[in-house]
Amino acid sequence: MTANAMEGSPASRARRNPTTGLVATLFQMSGKTHLPGPVLVALLGEFGIGEAAARRHLARMREDDQLSGTRDGRTTRYRMSGTFGDRARRLGTDLGTPPPAWEGHYHALLFAVPESRRAYRDRLRRIATYVGYGVLQPGVLISVPDRSGELAGVLSGCPDDARVTPATIGMDVEEAARVAVPAWDLDDVARTLTGHAERLEAALREPGTPAADGSTLRRLADLFNALFIDLLRDPRLPPELRPPDWPFARLLRAMGEARERFQPPAVEFLHRRLSELDP
């Protein structure tokens, strides 16, 4: 359904500006890989975003490599791109896949970047945490699976006077679980995901049947937009590394039931608007 971004930061900026998540939602619900700029602007208007603000936001997403555009006559057709696009497209399908197995070690990136290259250091750390790395300590990023391939673009730009070294760090399962809590701030992630589950469960108790109109589209986005941003914080750790009563399974059930209720009428409305805007 929806997702959000990072870098420059698409991840940190996405958390500040939920419009980025709405753009991803519109792409995913439409089932289209490309959408014309005027169509995106009009659809963002369904959420109360003015034309000028919508155009500025799309331009900012292009600058951050979250969108790419190709000219089609006098119109620009947009598609999701970069790390943001990859994560947004995969997020919905990744939710149902099992987490990776614990094989006795973390994959790590050990980095030493001089202060004169602070911009690169911050960029590496931001994008790495966005794709799922945790911070074991300053200069050490960890992940259960090897995610370095998702950082290829950043790693290839490592300055000559900096160093980023892939490594593995072996630990017994108890120690691995202990360091995971601060590395990914798991206590806060658990509270946040539990809050989303409770909100979805409350929405499912609301009386009536959602109509195929803009209010249902807005309601669906309201329920899921921040949720998917926060889901990016869940590192999908193996069960033995998670704290007890991890809320992901509860949240996944609530998400499935909420989608069954709200998504069909919202998609019906969205497709009707698309046929009007881009016949």
C-alpha positions as CSV (number, residue, x, y, z in Angstrom):
1,M,0.0,0.0,0.0
2,T,2.1,2.9,1.1
3,A,5.7,3.7,2.1
4,N,8.0,6.5,2.8
5,A,11.5,7.8,2.2
6,M,14.9,8.7,3.4
7,E,18.2,10.5,2.3
8,G,18.8,14.1,2.1
9,S,17.1,12.8,3.6
10,P,14.3,10.9,2.0
11,A,13.7,8.9,5.3
12,S,14.0,11.7,7.7
13,R,12.2,14.1,5.4
14,A,9.4,11.6,4.8
15,R,8.7,11.4,8.5
16,R,8.4,15.2,8.5
17,N,6.3,15.4,5.4
18,P,3.6,12.7,5.0
19,T,2.9,13.9,1.4
20,T,5.7,11.7,0.3
21,G,3.8,8.7,1.7
22,L,0.6,9.8,-0.1
23,V,2.5,9.8,-3.4
24,A,3.6,6.3,-2.8
25,T,0.1,5.3,-1.8
26,L,-1.4,6.7,-5.0
27,F,1.1,4.8,-7.2
28,Q,0.5,1.5,-5.4
29,M,-3.2,1.7,-5.2
30,S,-3.5,2.8,-8.9
31,G,-1.5,-0.2,-10.0
32,K,0.4,2.0,-12.4
33,T,4.2,2.5,-12.7
34,H,3.9,5.9,-14.3
35,L,1.5,8.8,-13.5
36,P,1.3,12.2,-15.2
37,G,2.2,15.2,-13.1
38,P,-1.2,16.9,-13.5
39,V,-2.9,13.6,-12.4
40,L,-0.7,13.4,-9.3
41,V,-1.4,17.0,-8.5
42,A,-5.2,16.5,-8.8
43,L,-5.2,13.4,-6.7
44,L,-3.1,15.1,-4.0
45,G,-5.9,17.7,-4.0
46,E,-8.2,15.0,-2.6
47,F,-6.2,15.3,0.6
48,G,-6.5,19.0,0.8
49,I,-3.0,19.8,-0.8
50,G,-3.1,22.8,-3.0
51,E,-1.8,22.7,-6.6
52,A,1.2,24.9,-6.0
53,A,2.2,22.9,-2.8
54,A,1.7,19.6,-4.7
55,R,3.9,20.7,-7.6
56,R,6.6,21.9,-5.2
57,H,6.6,18.6,-3.4
58,L,6.9,16.6,-6.6
59,A,9.8,18.7,-7.6
60,R,11.5,18.1,-4.2
61,M,11.0,14.4,-4.6
62,R,12.7,14.5,-8.0
63,E,15.6,16.4,-6.4
64,D,15.9,13.6,-3.8
65,D,15.8,10.9,-6.4
66,Q,12.5,9.6,-5.0
67,L,10.8,10.3,-8.4
68,S,12.1,10.3,-11.9
69,G,10.2,12.1,-14.7
70,T,10.1,11.7,-18.5
71,R,8.5,14.2,-20.9
72,D,5.4,13.2,-22.8
73,G,4.6,16.2,-24.9
74,R,3.9,19.1,-22.5
75,T,3.4,16.7,-19.6
76,T,5.9,15.0,-17.3
77,R,5.1,11.4,-16.4
78,Y,6.5,10.4,-13.0
79,R,7.6,7.0,-11.6
80,M,9.0,6.1,-8.2
81,S,12.8,5.8,-8.2
82,G,15.9,5.2,-6.2
83,T,16.0,3.6,-2.7
84,F,12.6,5.1,-2.0
85,G,11.0,3.5,-5.0
86,D,12.6,0.1,-4.2
87,R,11.4,0.2,-0.6
88,A,7.9,1.4,-1.5
89,R,7.4,-1.3,-4.1
90,R,8.7,-4.1,-1.9
91,L,7.1,-3.1,1.4
92,G,3.7,-4.6,0.8
93,T,5.1,-7.9,-0.4
94,D,7.8,-8.1,2.2
95,L,5.4,-8.0,5.1
96,G,4.2,-11.6,4.7
97,T,7.7,-13.1,4.2
98,P,9.4,-14.8,7.1
99,P,12.3,-12.9,8.8
100,P,15.9,-14.1,8.1
101,A,17.3,-16.9,10.2
102,W,19.9,-16.2,12.8
103,E,23.2,-17.8,11.8
104,G,25.3,-16.8,14.7
105,H,26.6,-13.4,13.4
106,Y,25.6,-10.0,12.3
107,H,26.7,-8.6,9.0
108,A,28.4,-5.3,9.7
109,L,29.7,-2.2,8.0
110,L,32.7,-0.7,9.9
111,F,33.2,2.9,8.7
112,A,35.8,5.6,9.5
113,V,35.1,8.9,7.8
114,P,37.0,12.1,8.6
115,E,35.1,15.1,9.9
116,S,35.9,16.9,6.6
117,R,33.7,14.2,4.9
118,R,30.8,14.6,7.4
119,A,28.2,14.9,4.7
120,Y,29.2,11.5,3.3
121,R,29.2,10.0,6.8
122,D,25.8,11.3,7.6
123,R,24.4,10.2,4.2
124,L,25.8,6.6,4.7
125,R,24.4,6.4,8.2
126,R,21.0,7.7,7.2
127,I,20.5,5.5,4.2
128,A,21.9,2.4,6.0
129,T,19.4,2.8,8.8
130,Y,16.6,3.4,6.3
131,V,17.3,0.0,4.5
132,G,17.4,-1.8,7.9
133,Y,20.8,-1.5,9.5
134,G,21.0,-0.8,13.3
135,V,23.7,1.2,15.0
136,L,25.8,-1.0,17.3
137,Q,28.1,1.8,18.2
138,P,29.6,4.9,16.5
139,G,31.2,3.6,13.2
140,V,29.5,0.2,13.4
141,L,26.3,-0.7,11.5
142,I,24.8,-4.2,11.9
143,S,22.1,-6.2,10.1
144,V,21.1,-9.9,10.2
145,P,21.0,-10.3,6.4
146,D,23.7,-8.7,4.3
147,R,22.1,-5.5,3.0
148,S,25.2,-4.0,1.5
149,G,23.8,-4.5,-2.0
150,E,21.1,-1.9,-1.2
151,L,23.8,0.6,-0.4
152,A,25.8,0.1,-3.6
153,G,25.3,3.6,-4.8
154,V,26.5,5.1,-1.5
155,L,29.4,2.7,-1.0
156,S,30.7,3.3,-4.5
157,G,30.9,7.0,-3.7
158,C,33.2,6.5,-0.6
159,P,35.8,9.3,-0.5
160,D,39.5,8.3,-0.9
161,D,40.3,9.4,2.7
162,A,37.4,7.4,4.2
163,R,36.9,3.7,4.8
164,V,33.9,1.4,4.8
165,T,34.7,-2.2,5.5
166,P,32.2,-5.1,5.4
167,A,32.6,-7.6,8.2
168,T,30.8,-10.1,10.3
169,I,30.4,-10.0,14.1
170,G,29.8,-13.3,15.8
171,M,27.6,-13.4,19.0
172,D,25.6,-15.9,20.9
173,V,21.9,-15.5,20.7
174,E,21.5,-13.9,24.1
175,E,24.1,-11.2,23.4
176,A,22.7,-10.6,19.9
177,A,19.2,-10.1,21.4
178,R,20.6,-7.7,24.0
179,V,22.5,-5.5,21.6
180,A,19.5,-5.4,19.2
181,V,17.4,-3.4,21.6
182,P,19.4,-0.2,21.5
183,A,20.7,-0.8,18.0
184,W,17.2,-0.5,16.5
185,D,15.5,1.3,19.5
186,L,13.2,-1.8,19.7
187,D,11.3,-0.6,22.8
188,D,10.1,2.5,21.0
189,V,9.4,0.6,17.8
190,A,7.2,-1.8,19.8
191,R,5.3,1.0,21.4
192,T,4.7,2.7,18.1
193,L,3.6,-0.5,16.2
194,T,1.3,-1.4,19.1
195,G,-0.3,2.1,18.8
196,H,-0.9,1.5,15.1
197,A,-2.5,-1.9,15.8
198,E,-4.8,-0.4,18.4
199,R,-5.9,2.4,16.0
200,L,-6.7,-0.1,13.3
201,E,-8.7,-2.2,15.6
202,A,-10.7,0.8,16.7
203,A,-11.4,1.7,13.1
204,L,-12.6,-1.8,12.5
205,R,-15.2,-1.4,15.2
206,E,-16.7,1.7,13.5
207,P,-20.3,1.2,12.3
208,G,-21.4,1.4,8.7
209,T,-19.9,0.4,5.3
210,P,-17.3,2.6,3.7
211,A,-18.5,4.3,0.6
212,A,-16.5,4.4,-2.7
213,D,-15.7,8.1,-2.3
214,G,-12.9,10.5,-1.4
215,S,-13.6,10.2,2.3
216,T,-12.8,6.5,2.3
217,L,-9.6,7.2,0.3
218,R,-8.6,9.8,2.9
219,R,-9.5,7.5,5.8
220,L,-7.4,4.6,4.3
221,A,-4.4,6.9,3.8
222,D,-4.9,8.3,7.3
223,L,-4.8,4.8,8.8
224,F,-1.9,3.5,6.8
225,N,0.4,6.4,5.8
226,A,2.2,6.9,9.1
227,L,2.0,3.2,9.8
228,F,4.0,2.3,6.7
229,I,6.6,5.0,7.6
230,D,6.9,3.5,11.0
231,L,7.1,-0.1,9.6
232,L,10.4,0.9,8.0
233,R,11.8,1.1,11.5
234,D,11.0,-2.6,12.2
235,P,14.2,-4.5,11.2
236,R,12.3,-7.8,10.9
237,L,14.6,-9.7,13.2
238,P,14.5,-13.4,13.8
239,P,12.1,-14.4,16.6
240,E,14.9,-15.2,19.0
241,L,16.3,-11.7,18.8
242,R,13.0,-9.8,19.3
243,P,11.7,-8.7,22.7
244,P,8.8,-10.7,24.2
245,D,5.3,-9.9,22.8
246,W,6.6,-8.3,19.7
247,P,3.5,-6.6,18.2
248,F,4.2,-7.3,14.5
249,A,1.8,-10.3,14.2
250,R,-1.0,-8.4,15.9
251,L,-0.4,-5.4,13.6
252,L,-0.3,-7.6,10.5
253,R,-3.7,-9.1,11.4
254,A,-5.3,-5.7,11.9
255,M,-3.8,-4.4,8.7
256,G,-5.3,-7.3,6.7
257,E,-8.7,-6.8,8.2
258,A,-8.6,-3.0,7.6
259,R,-7.5,-3.4,4.0
260,E,-10.4,-5.8,3.4
261,R,-12.8,-3.2,4.7
262,F,-11.4,0.1,3.4
263,Q,-9.3,-0.7,0.4
264,P,-11.8,-2.0,-2.2
265,P,-14.1,1.1,-2.1
266,A,-11.0,3.4,-1.9
267,V,-9.5,1.8,-5.0
268,E,-12.8,1.9,-6.8
269,F,-13.0,5.7,-6.2
270,L,-9.3,6.2,-7.2
271,H,-9.8,4.3,-10.5
272,R,-12.9,6.4,-11.2
273,R,-10.9,9.6,-10.7
274,L,-8.0,8.3,-12.8
275,S,-10.4,7.5,-15.7
276,E,-11.7,11.1,-15.4
277,L,-8.2,12.7,-15.2
278,D,-6.3,10.5,-17.6
279,P,-8.8,8.8,-19.9
